[in-house]
Amino acid sequence: MNELKNTTMIWKRMNYSGQQTRVNKTAGLAQLRSSLSHSLRTVKKGELEFNEQLSKHNRIVYQGKIIALDSLSIDERKAIVNDIVDSVSADVNTHQNITKFKNDRSKYASKLKTLVKKDNEPDELKTLIQSILNDSGAIDLAIVDRLDEMSLKRVNDKKSALTNYIELHNKIVNSADDLAHKKKTVIQESFFKFPSHNNISEVKPEDYLKIIHSFHRHYLPDYEVKACVFHGDEVLSKDDMKNGVHPHIFISGKNSKTGQYDLVNAQLQVVNQHLKNTGRPALENNSFQSAQKIGEAYQELVYQFVNKKLKEYGYSIEAAVSEKTIEHKQKIANIKKEQNKAKVSRSYNLLNHTLDEITKAKIEKEKLEYANKRKAEELENKKKNFNQLIKNINDNSTKLAKLNGDIESKENRLLIVNNDLTSKEGELSTIKKEIKQGLNNKAKLSTQNERLNRDIEQKNKQYKQTIEKHDKELENLNKKIAQANYQYTEIVSKLNDSLDRLSLSITDLSIVRHDSHSSVSHKRKTENKFKSDIYDIYSRLTPDARKVIKEDIKNDLQKAGLDTKLADLSFTDKTKLVLGDVFLNKEQVGLDNVEIEEIKERRKLLKPY
């Protein structure tokens, strides 16, 4: 099993209200359209907003399947954006049709009251209908399924009437306060990613989408998924592929059963259920501190779900909340501060990440250029030192020769001075010092020359060994060539012998064919021998040489008045020949034009016809 890889993770949510634009830092429908357009890649506001060369790695959940985002045209993607935004916009403005809804609801209410008055309908149904008619708040559509538990006639008609009444009733309830309705979260966007520095590159795009999609279907099944996409193009280059990629999901804030925009409350219920399951008290969203605790509990639930799914999909990865260092807190604070800005304007986007990388690359380039300059200088210094060393050696050799002459001269002087030692002690002392210094210099130069001589000797030894090795290899190669020439000569000689026998066989065959006194068995024996000689020749030749010799044999047969088909092999012999070419590593002769002419001339000497 692979070693478990720990990583940090970012999970963010953005709520969009039904207002046309941003109000009090709360994003509206204009910001929703902008985010959807960015996520579905219908527009590009900045050169480095995303990397178009990597767009083929983007994915989308479309009609229940995960497909490449590029497989949808720009118009198809724009249609998805328009459908989401326009449907939300139309839904939050249903107050304009409130009168029609009330009139239609009254019609269905009348039908339901008629059912309550009928004597032949069960009391259980009447009680249920009456409770629905008396309810002034939003009603859960699931209550209609209770009719299946009753023994009713025309149950589908009754269910249809109840369903229509509840849907109209809920629209009227939800449209009662248009301003409050528009302020509620109508769409929520979420995404998660493993920051690039964690080097998490093994998770497949499809698994990213399945994780975020299944999380919302599991915990918020009554809130429709409007769009779910994967971005694999917000990286700098192909070298960063799969690292720092992420999915986005857009879910409706409207409960599909009640028709109410209560997603935030539903998420609070999910959090409180999680806290209850872990033995902790429930929370209320009534203060900033409470909202923070709710967010932390929700994040805890997300991390548990993501880790569970990663393990299910076979990844040895575990996400954990990053340590709250001062730098991390400051970064998170900056991200929150900029969350209301357009994505292309944020500090922590692909553009600024790219600029940071460019700055780092420039610094690294300057370091490398400086290092290369230093290395070039060092190399130049070493070259100068080497040249100086060679010059010193030459100079020392000259000095040594001169020094030897000086020593010899001074020794002669010493002999002369010794005769008058008493009077010239001062001069003698000076000469001795000079001689001593000279001897020291001579010893140093001798040591240097000995070292150089050893180096030269070692190099000569290495060169000699290399030459001897090459001589042996050349000798072995010449032996192989001589052996190959000998083998080829043997093969050609055997071929010539076979060709000579063939010429004689043609002669015998011609005599037998034209001799009326020869028996059938003798003729057949002669032909078989001829066929055997031909097969023997063909088997010694390459396929190309075979064709040339075959034509020559046919010409000889024709001149001898014999059937040229005798030069053709039987099916069995052809098969043996082909199998021999393919599977037997038999030496064969390939003939050039000169060799072919030599063979023809040789055979002319043996032809009696």
N, C-alpha and C positions, 0 to 999 in steps of 0.2 A: 504494500500500500504506500502511496506517495506521502511524503512528509506534509503535515498540515501547514498551510500558508495563511498567516494572519494578515488582515487588512483593515483599514478604516473604510468608511462608506459615507456617502452624502445622500440624504433623502430629503427632498424639498416638495412643498405643496404651495400652489398659488390659487386663491379663490377669485372668481370673476363674478361680479354682480350683474343685475339686469339693467343697470344704468348705461346710457350710451357711451360714456367715457369715464375716466377716473374721477372719483369723488372721495375726498378725504383719504387719499393714499390707497383707496380700494379700487382695483382695476375693474374696468367695465367692458362692454361689448367691443369697443374699438381695440382695446388691448388684447381681448380674446382673439379677435380676427388676426391681429398682428402676430400673436404667438402661434396660432394655427398655421398661418402662412409660412412662418419660419420653420415650424416643425415638419410641414409637408413640402418644404422647399419650393414654394411657388414664387418667391421673391428672394432677392439677395441685396441687403442694404449696404454691406461693406465687403471689400475685396477679400478679407480674411474671416468673414463670418462663418464660412465653412469651406472645405476643400472640395471643389467640384470634381477633381480627378478621382476622388474616392467615393463618389455618390453611389456607385454600384453596390456598395456595402450597406446601404440603408434598407430598412425593411418596414412593412406596415401590415397590421392585421386588417385584412379587407375581405368582407363577406365570409367571415369565419375561417379564413386561411391566412398564413403568413407568406407574403410575396415581396418581391423587390419593389421598393418605392419607385424606381425608375421605370418599372413596367407600366405604371400609370402615367398618362400624358399630363402636362401642366393643366390643361383644361379639366381633366377628370379630378385632379387634386383640388383645383379651385372650386369645383362643384361640391366636393366634400366639405371644404371650409364654409362655403355659402350655405349649404344645407344645415350645418350645425348652428351657425350664427343666426341665420334667418328663422330657424325653427324655435330657437330660444327667444328671439326678439318677438316673434308672433305670439308665443305662449305667455310672455309676461305682459302683453298688451290685450289680453282677452277681455278686459273690463269694458272694451268698446261693444262687445256682444252680450253684455250682462243681461239685457232685457230679453233677448232671444233665448238665452239659457234658462231664465226664470220661467218663461212661457212654456218651453219644452219640458222643464221639470214638472210644472203643474199638470201637464197632460199625463206624464207617467205616474205622478202622485195620485191622480184620479183613478187610474187603472188599478193601482195597488190598494187604494181604499175600497174599491169594488170587490177585490179579492177578500179583504178582511170581513166584509159584510156577508159573504156567501156561507151558507150553512154546511155545504159539503166539503169545505176546505178544513184541514186539521188545525187545531188550536195552536200547535207548535209553529206553523207557518204564519198564522195571524199575529202571534206575539212577536215573531222576528220582524215582520213587515212593519208593525206598529212602532217597534223600537227604532227602526231605520227612519221612519217618517218623523219621529220625535227628536232625532239627533240633529243638533244645529252645527256641530263641528264636522271636520273631515272624517270620512268613513272608509274603512279598509275594504277594498274590493273582494278580498278573500272570504268575506262573510257570505258571499253568494254561494260558495261551494257547500255550505251547510244544507242546501236544498237537496243535494244528492243523497243525504242520509234520511230523507223523508220519503214516504211512499206517496208520490204526487203524480197526478195526471198532467200531461203536457208540461213536464218539468222544464224543458228547454225554453218554452215561451215565458214562463215565470222568471227563469234565470236572466233571460234577455231583458225583460222589463225592469228587474232590479238593477242589473248592470248599467243600463242606460240612465236610470234615475240617479244612481250613486255617482257616475261620472259627471253628469250635469251639476249635481249638488256640490261635488268637490271643486269644480271650476268656479262656481259662484262663491264658495267659501274662500278659495284662494285669491279671488279677484276683489274681495271686499275692500282691501286696503292696498291700492295700487302702489303707493310709494314704499310701503313696508315690503311689499312683494318684490319690487325691483331691487331693494337693498339686500335681499337674501342672496346667498351663493347659488348661482344658476349652473355654473360649470366649475369644476375643480381640476386643475392640472397638477400632476405629480411626476417626479422623475427620481431615479437614483443612479449613482455611478461610484466606481472605485477610483479615487484620485490617481492620476498618472504615476506619481512617485511610488505607488504600491506595486507597480508592474504586474497587474492582473490582466493577462492577455489570453487566457485559455477559454473563457466563457463564450459560448456561441451566441450570435445575435438572436436566434430563435429562443434560447433559454432565457436571455434577458427579458424578452417579450412575454414568455410564458410565466415568469416569476411575477412581474408587475401586474399582468392581466389576471392571473389566478388569485393574487392577493385581494384585489378588489371584488372579484366574483365570489370569493370565499366570505369576506367580512362585510361586504356591502352589496349583496345580490339584487337589491331592489333599486339600484341606481345604475342606469344604463351606461355602458362604455361607449362613448362617442367616437373616439379615435385612439389608436395605440400605435406608436412608431418607434423605430430604433435608429439612432444616429451613429454611423460608423465613419463619418466624414469630418468630424470636428477634431481632427488631429493634424499635426504639422506635415507628416509625410508617411509614405508606405512603411518606413522603419518603425513608426509608432502605431501601426495598425493593430487593432484590437485592444489597445491600451488607452484607457480614459474614455472609452465609448459608453453609451448610455441609452435607456429607453425613456419615452414620455408616454403618459396616458392622460386622456381627458375624459372625465366621467360627469354625468348629469347630476345636478344638485336636487333633482326632482324625484321623489319617491314614486315608482311606477305603480304602486298599489293605492296610495292615498292621494296622489297628485300634488302633495305638498312639497315645497322646497325646504327640506329639513335635513340636508346632508350633514351639516355641522353637528346637529343634535344626534344624528345616527352614529357619527364617529365618536361622540362623547359616550354613547351607550356601549360601543365596542370597547372603548378604553375602560369603562367601569366594570364591564364583564370580565375583562382581563385582570383588573385589580382584584375583583372578587375571587377569581380562580386562584390567585396567588396570595390570598389572605390579607389583602390591603383594603383600606376604606375607600369608598367611592369619592369622586371629585365633582365639584360644580364649577361651571364656567362663569364665575362672577367677579374675577379680578385678574390683573395681569400675572400675579404669581400663580394663580390657579391655571391660567392658560399655559404658562410655562410647564407646569407639572403635567398637564394633560398632553402637551406636545412630547415631553420626555417619555411618558408611558406609551404613547402611540409609537414613538420611535423604537422603544423596547420591543413592542409587538412586531414592528416591521423587521427589525434585525433577526428576531427569532424565526420569522417566516422565511426570510431570505436564506438564512443559514440552513434551515430545514430543506428547502428546495435545492440549494447548491449540493447538499449531501445526496439527495435523491437523484440528481442528475449526474452524480459520479465525480464531483469536483472536491478536491482536498483544500477547500478555502473556508475560512471562518471570518465573518465581519464582526468588528467590535467598535464600540464608541471610542473615538480618539481621546487621548488624555487632554484635559483642559488646561494647556499651557497658556501663558500670557499671549504668546504669538498666535496660538490657535483661536483664543477668545477674540483677539483683535480682528483676525481674519473673518471669523463668523459674524462679528459685529459689522464689518465692512460689507459683507455679502448681504446681510439683512438690510443695511442702510441703502444698498443699491438695488434691492429686489423690485422696486417700482420703476426702475429705469428700463429702457428698451434693451434687449439682450445684447445688441451690438455695441451699446454704450457702457456696459459693465466692465469693471476692472478685471474680473476673473473670467474672461471669455477667450475664445481662440485667438482673436486679434492681439490682445495684450500679452497672452501667453506666447504668441509668436514673436512679438517685439522683445519680450524678455529673453527668449531663446536666441534671437538675433544678436542682442547685446552680449549675452554669454558667449556666443560664437565669435563675436568680434574680439572680446577679451582673450578668448582661447587662441584666436588667430594671432593676436599681438604677442601672446606668450610664446607660441610656436615660432613666429618670425624672429623674436629675440633669441630663443634657444638655438635656432638655425644659424643666426648671425654669430652667436658665441661659438658654436661648433665649427663654423667656417673659419673664424679667427683662430681657434685652437688648431685646426687642421693646417692653416697657413703657418702658424708658429712652429708646429711639428715639422712641416716641410722645410722651413728655414733652418731649424735646429739640425735636421738631417743633413741638409746641404753644408751647414757649418761644420758638422762632424766629419763629413768627407774631406772638406777643405783642411780641417785640423789634422786629420790623418796624413794627408799629403804634406802639409807644412811640417808635421812632426817627423815624418820620414826624412825630409830635407834637413831639419834641425838636428836629427839624430846623426846623420852623416857628417854634418858640420861639427856636431858636438864630439863625435869620435875623433875627428881631425884635431879639434881643440885640445881634447884630453891627451892625445898623442904628443901634441906640440908642448903642452904644459908639463907632461912627464919628462920630455927631453930637457925642458928648461929646469925642471927639478934636479935632474942629474948634474946639470951645470952649476945650479945654485948651491947644491950640497958641498961642492968643492970650496965654496966661500960662505958656509953656513953661518959662521959667527957674525960676519959683517952684514948678512942679509936675512936675519930672522924675521924681521917685519914683512919683507917681501915674500918669504917662504910661507908665513902664516896666511897671507892673503891668497896665495896660490892654492894652498891646501883647502881653504874654504870654497874656492871656485871649483876645485876638482870634486869636492864632496857634493856640491850642488849639481854639478854636471852628472855625477854618478846617479844621484837621485832621479834626475830628469831622464836619464838613460833607462833606469829601472822601470819608471812609469811608462815610457814609450815602448819598452820591450813587452811589458804586460799588455798594453793596448794592442800591439802587433800580434802577440800570441792569441789574444781573444779573437781578433779578426781572422787569423789563420785557422783557428778551430771552426769558426763559422763557415769559412770557405770550404774547409775539408768536409764538414757535415753536408753542405749543399751539394758538393761533388759526389758524395756517397749516395745521397738521395737521387741525384740525376742518373747515376750509374745503375742504381736499382731499377729506376723507371725504364731506362733503355734496355736493360736485361729482360725485364718483364715483357716489353713490347717485342723484343727479338724472339722470345719464346712463343708469344702469341702468333707472330708472323711465321715462325717455323711450323707451328701446328697448322696454321691456315694453308701454307704451301703443301703440307702433307695431305691435308684434306682435298685440296685441289688436284694433286697428283693422283690420289686414290679415285676421285670422281672421274678424272680423265681416263684412268685405266678401266674403271667400270663401264664408262660410256663406250670406250673402244671395244670392250668385250661384247657389249650389247649390239653395237653396229656390225661387228664381225659376225655374230650369230645371225643377224638380220640378213647380211649378204649371203651367208650360207643357205639360209632359208629361201632367198630369192633365186639363188643358183639352182636349188632343188626344184623350185617351181618351174623354171624354164625347162628343165629336163622332164618334169611331169607333163607340161604342155606338149612336148615332143612325143612322149609315150602316149598321151591321150589322142593326139592327132593320128598316130600310127594305128592305134587300136580302133578308133572310130572309122578309119578308111580301110581297115583290113576285114574283109568279109569272112575270113576263116576264124576270126577271134570269137570266143564264146561270150555269151551274155554275162556270165559271172565274172569273166576276166575283165570285160569292159567296165562292169560296175565296180570291181575292185580298183581298177585304174582311176575311175572318176572319184571314188571315195578317197583314194590317196591324194588326188589333186585337191579335193575339198579340204582335207586335213592340212595340206601344205599352205593353202590360202588362209585358213583360220590361224595357223601358227604365225604367219607373216602379219596378219591384221592385229593379232594380240600383242605384237611387239611394237606397234606404231601408235602414235597419238591419233585421235580422231581426224585431225586435219591431214596428217601425213597419209593416213589410211585411204582417204578419198583420192589422193594423187596416184598412189600405187595401184588402186583398183582400176582407174581409168587406163593406166598403162597395161595392166593385165588384160583388160577387155580388148584393147587394140591388138595385143599379141594373139588372143583367141580368134579375133576376126581375121587376122592375116593367116592363121593356121587353118582357116576354114571351119572353125568350131563355133558353137553357140556362145555368145558373150554372156548369157545368163549364168554360165558356169562360174563366173567371177562373183556372183551373189551368194551370200551365206544362207543357210536354212534358218527358219524361225528360231530353232533351238540354239544354233550357234550365235545368232544375233543377240538373243537374250543373254547367253553366257558372256558375250563380249561386253554388253552394256553393264551387266552386273560386275564384271571384272574391272571396268573403268571406274565404277562408283565405289565398290567396297574393297577391292584388292589394291594394296599399295605396291603395284608392280612397275618396275622400271620400263618406260616406253620411250621410243625414239621420235623426236620431232625433226623433220627434214627441211632444210632451206633449199633454195633453187639450185645452188651449186651441188649439194649432196644428191638431189633428185636426178640431175643430169649425169652425175658420176654413176649412179645405180643403173640408169638406162643404158649408158655406154657399156657397162660391165655385162649387162644382160644380152646386149646385141652380140657379144662375142660367143654366147652360149646358144643362140637361136639358129636352128638349122633351116628355118623357113624364111 
